């Protein structure tokens, strides 16, 4: 692993601290974004298609990150984006673990599709609520937690 590589594992506590912040900021970005036009919706669907097609955890994490980047890119608040981007980058090692199964990639893709559908219908409040759900299902200790955790 070279010095530019990210760690293979991320502490559950760090994830539990970062995820709520990222989800609140992304939800805020969606709530305050202008309507998503046909091009923005198409870009979201394209990013989500990459998640559906992902064959492994690395591809899945990249596709998920792309979806969330596109989700917030037109919010009109560069300061918010400047805060969210480094936080998402800190989570990428966890996301690589999380997206190690096809079931998790499929589940997240289904949630992304619902978020995109809500935005296409101009229901930003519903989309923001779905973003919160997308993040909370990926938190450690949830039913869709990282590999190796005991499930109830």
N, C-alpha and C positions, 0 to 999 in steps of 0.2 A: 504494500500500500504506500503510495507516495505522499508527500507532505500536504498536497492539495486535496487528498481524499477525505471524505467525511467518515466519522466513526461508524462502525458497523452496528452499534447498539446505542440506544439513547435511554436514559433513566426514565422509568415510569413517572417519577415525580416531576421531572422536567416536562414531559408530555402533558401531564395533568395541569401544570401551570401555564403552558403555552397555548394549548387548545382553546380554553375558554376565551383568552384574549384574542386569538385569531378569529374565532367564530363571531365574537361580538363586533370586531372591526369589519369582517366581511359582511355580516348582516347589516351593519350601519351603511356600508358602501352600497349595498343593494337598495336599501330603503331610500337613500338620497340620490340614487342614480337616475338619470333621465330614462325615458322608456327605451327598452332594448329594441333596436330596429331589426329588420330581417337579416342584415349582414351579421349583427352581433349574435343573433339566435343561431345562425348557420355556423358561426365560429365556435359557439358552445357545443352544438351537436357534433361538429367535427372533432373537437377535443374529447368529447365523451365516446365517440366511435373508437378513438384510439385506446381508451380504457377497455372497452368491450373486446377489442382485438388483442389486447396485451396478453402475451404468453408467459410472462414472469413478473416477479415483484418489481424489478427495476423499470420495466416498461410501464407497469401499472402505476408506480409512484410518479413517473414522469408525466403520464397522461393525466393523472389526478391533479398534479401541480399545474399543468397547462389549463385544465378546466377552471381551476380556482383563479388563476391569473386572468383568464379571459372574462370570468364572472365579474371581476372588480375593475378591470382596466379602464372602463369608461365612466367611472363613478364621479369624475370631476373633482376629486380631492387628492392631489398629488402628495400631500402630507400624510394622509391616511395610507396611501399605497407605499410610501417610503418606510412606514412602520411595519406594515403587513409583510412585505417581501422578505426582509431578513428573518422574521419569525417563522415564515413558511420554510425558509431554507434550513432553519434549525430543526424542523420536524421531518425533513426528508429521510433521514436514517430510520426513524420510526416507521414512516410510511413504507419504506422498502420492506420492513418486517411485516407490517400490516397487510400489504398487498401480495403476500406470498402464496395465497390460495386463490383459486379461480372463484370460489364462492364470495370472497370478500370483494374482489374486483367486480363481479357481477352485481353484488348488492349495492356497492357505491355507484356503479353506472346507472342502476335503476333510480337511485336517489337523485343523481345528476339529471336524469331525464325528467323527473318530476319538477326539479328546480327550473329547468329550461322551459318546460310547459307552462309553469306559473308565470315566468317572465314573458313568454310569448303572449299570454293572456293579460299582460300588464298588471298582474297581481304581485306587486313587490313585497307586500306583507307576507303572503303565503310563501314566496320564494325565500325570504329571510328566515322564516320559521323552518323551512325544509333544510336550509343551510345549517341551522343550529342542530337539527336532527342528524344530518350527515356527519357533523363533527362529533356529536356525543356518542353515536354508535361506534365510533372508532377509538374512544377513550379506553385506556387500560382498565381492566376489571369489568367492562361491559361484555355483553354476550358475544360481541365481535372483537374482543380484545386481541392483543398481539399473540403470536405463536408462543406456545409453551406455558401459557397461563391456564390454570385450572378453571374450568367453567362450572357454574352451578347447575 
